[in-house]
Amino acid sequence: MKTDKDQPLIYLVDDDTVFLTLIQSELSSMGEVKTRTFASGESCLKQMHKNPCMVVLDYELAGEDPDVMNGVEVLKKIKETNPETEVVMISGWDDVTIAVASMKFGAYDYVVKNDSAMININNKAKNIFAKQEIIMKLAQEKVYRYYAVGFVLMIGAFILILHWLVSP
């Protein structure tokens, strides 16, 4: 069983509390994941220091403040501070221009809020977790290769020193 520290952290950002609850329930059904919900992009950005592995971010975030950031603006800020965090943009609009803008600024994918949105978000999360696991394994293998090269170099140096000491 994974500890809290080992569980993937997912941030969910949407001003629609019903949709937030549905997404949180769907992702929690995956098992060992932690989710945090935010009603605004600004509140999410204040917590990015906790390095979530994934952010599900609504494009159209409403608020009382007329200067509230939309999803793409929040996406840009996330990618500036946490480039390794994958962001899945969601929107009620099936609009190619929003999808393209999201991808241009680093979104992992774009999901339309429709009947299959929950399944799509769940699948995106699984794919992101698998990708991050592969990246982690590759990094570990790289470290092991460095150790192996270092070990071979030490043996070579030992053989040279031994040869130098034994040879007349």
C-alpha positions as CSV (number, residue, x, y, z in Angstrom):
1,M,0.0,0.0,0.0
2,K,1.3,3.5,-0.9
3,T,1.8,6.1,1.8
4,D,0.3,9.5,1.4
5,K,3.6,10.8,0.1
6,D,3.7,8.1,-2.6
7,Q,0.1,8.7,-3.8
8,P,-0.2,10.8,-7.0
9,L,-1.6,14.3,-6.2
10,I,-4.2,15.6,-8.6
11,Y,-5.6,19.1,-8.6
12,L,-9.1,19.7,-9.9
13,V,-9.9,23.3,-10.8
14,D,-13.5,24.3,-11.8
15,D,-16.0,26.9,-10.6
16,D,-18.8,24.3,-11.1
17,T,-18.9,22.5,-7.7
18,V,-21.1,19.7,-9.0
19,F,-18.7,18.9,-11.7
20,L,-15.8,19.1,-9.3
21,T,-17.5,16.6,-7.0
22,L,-18.1,14.2,-9.9
23,I,-14.5,14.4,-11.1
24,Q,-13.2,13.9,-7.6
25,S,-15.4,10.9,-7.1
26,E,-14.4,9.4,-10.5
27,L,-10.7,9.8,-9.8
28,S,-11.0,8.6,-6.3
29,S,-12.5,5.4,-7.7
30,M,-9.1,4.7,-9.3
31,G,-7.7,3.9,-5.9
32,E,-4.5,5.3,-4.5
33,V,-4.7,8.9,-5.6
34,K,-5.1,12.2,-3.6
35,T,-7.2,15.0,-5.0
36,R,-7.6,18.6,-4.1
37,T,-10.3,20.8,-5.4
38,F,-10.1,24.5,-6.2
39,A,-12.9,26.9,-7.4
40,S,-10.4,29.3,-9.0
41,G,-7.1,29.2,-10.9
42,E,-5.6,31.6,-8.5
43,S,-6.2,29.4,-5.5
44,C,-4.7,26.5,-7.4
45,L,-1.6,28.5,-8.3
46,K,-1.0,29.2,-4.6
47,Q,-0.7,25.5,-4.0
48,M,1.5,24.5,-6.9
49,H,4.5,24.3,-4.6
50,K,3.1,20.8,-3.6
51,N,3.9,19.6,-7.1
52,P,0.8,17.8,-8.3
53,C,1.5,15.3,-11.0
54,M,-1.7,16.3,-12.8
55,V,-4.1,19.3,-13.0
56,V,-7.6,19.0,-14.4
57,L,-8.3,22.6,-15.3
58,D,-11.6,24.2,-16.6
59,Y,-11.1,26.7,-19.5
60,E,-13.9,29.0,-18.4
61,L,-13.4,30.0,-14.8
62,A,-15.9,32.5,-13.5
63,G,-15.5,34.7,-10.5
64,E,-16.6,37.9,-8.9
65,D,-13.4,39.6,-9.8
66,P,-13.4,40.8,-13.5
67,D,-9.7,40.1,-13.7
68,V,-10.1,36.4,-12.9
69,M,-7.8,34.3,-15.1
70,N,-9.2,31.9,-17.6
71,G,-7.9,28.3,-17.9
72,V,-5.3,29.1,-20.6
73,E,-3.8,31.9,-18.5
74,V,-3.6,29.5,-15.5
75,L,-2.1,26.8,-17.7
76,K,0.7,29.2,-18.7
77,K,1.5,30.0,-15.1
78,I,1.5,26.3,-14.2
79,K,3.9,25.5,-17.0
80,E,6.2,28.4,-16.0
81,T,6.6,27.1,-12.4
82,N,5.9,23.3,-12.8
83,P,6.7,22.3,-16.4
84,E,6.6,18.6,-15.4
85,T,3.0,18.8,-14.2
86,E,0.6,17.5,-16.8
87,V,-2.5,19.7,-17.4
88,V,-5.8,18.3,-18.8
89,M,-8.0,21.2,-20.0
90,I,-11.7,20.7,-19.8
91,S,-14.5,22.9,-21.2
92,G,-18.2,22.8,-21.9
93,W,-17.3,24.1,-25.4
94,D,-16.3,21.7,-28.2
95,D,-14.2,24.4,-29.7
96,V,-11.1,23.5,-31.7
97,T,-9.5,27.0,-31.2
98,I,-9.6,26.5,-27.4
99,A,-8.2,23.0,-27.7
100,V,-5.4,24.2,-30.0
101,A,-4.5,27.2,-27.7
102,S,-4.5,24.8,-24.7
103,M,-2.1,22.4,-26.5
104,K,0.1,25.2,-27.7
105,F,0.7,26.3,-24.2
106,G,1.5,22.9,-22.9
107,A,-1.7,21.1,-22.1
108,Y,-1.5,17.3,-22.1
109,D,-5.0,17.1,-23.6
110,Y,-8.4,18.7,-24.0
111,V,-11.6,17.1,-22.8
112,V,-15.1,18.3,-23.6
113,K,-17.6,18.2,-20.7
114,N,-20.0,15.7,-22.1
115,D,-21.4,12.3,-21.3
116,S,-18.0,10.6,-21.7
117,A,-15.9,13.3,-19.9
118,M,-15.5,11.4,-16.7
119,I,-14.2,8.3,-18.6
120,N,-11.9,10.4,-20.7
121,I,-10.4,12.2,-17.7
122,N,-10.0,8.9,-15.9
123,N,-8.2,7.5,-19.0
124,K,-6.0,10.6,-19.2
125,A,-5.0,10.2,-15.6
126,K,-4.1,6.5,-16.1
127,N,-2.0,7.5,-19.2
128,I,-0.2,10.3,-17.3
129,F,0.6,8.0,-14.4
130,A,2.0,5.3,-16.8
131,K,4.1,8.0,-18.6
132,Q,5.5,9.3,-15.4
133,E,6.3,5.8,-14.1
134,I,8.2,5.2,-17.4
135,I,10.1,8.5,-17.0
136,M,11.0,7.6,-13.4
137,K,12.2,4.1,-14.4
138,L,14.3,5.6,-17.2
139,A,15.9,8.0,-14.8
140,Q,16.7,5.1,-12.4
141,E,18.2,3.1,-15.2
142,K,20.4,6.1,-16.2
143,V,21.7,6.2,-12.6
144,Y,22.4,2.5,-12.7
145,R,24.3,2.9,-15.9
146,Y,26.5,5.6,-14.4
147,Y,27.3,3.3,-11.4
148,A,28.1,0.5,-13.8
149,V,30.5,2.7,-15.9
150,G,32.1,3.9,-12.7
151,F,32.6,0.4,-11.5
152,V,34.1,-0.7,-14.8
153,L,36.5,2.3,-14.7
154,M,37.5,1.5,-11.1
155,I,38.3,-2.1,-12.1
156,G,40.3,-0.9,-15.1
157,A,42.2,1.5,-12.9
158,F,42.9,-1.3,-10.4
159,I,44.2,-3.6,-13.1
160,L,46.4,-0.8,-14.5
161,I,47.8,-0.1,-11.0
162,L,48.3,-3.8,-10.3
163,H,50.1,-4.2,-13.7
164,W,52.3,-1.2,-12.9
165,L,53.2,-2.5,-9.5
166,V,54.0,-6.1,-10.7
167,S,55.8,-5.2,-14.0
168,P,59.5,-4.5,-13.8
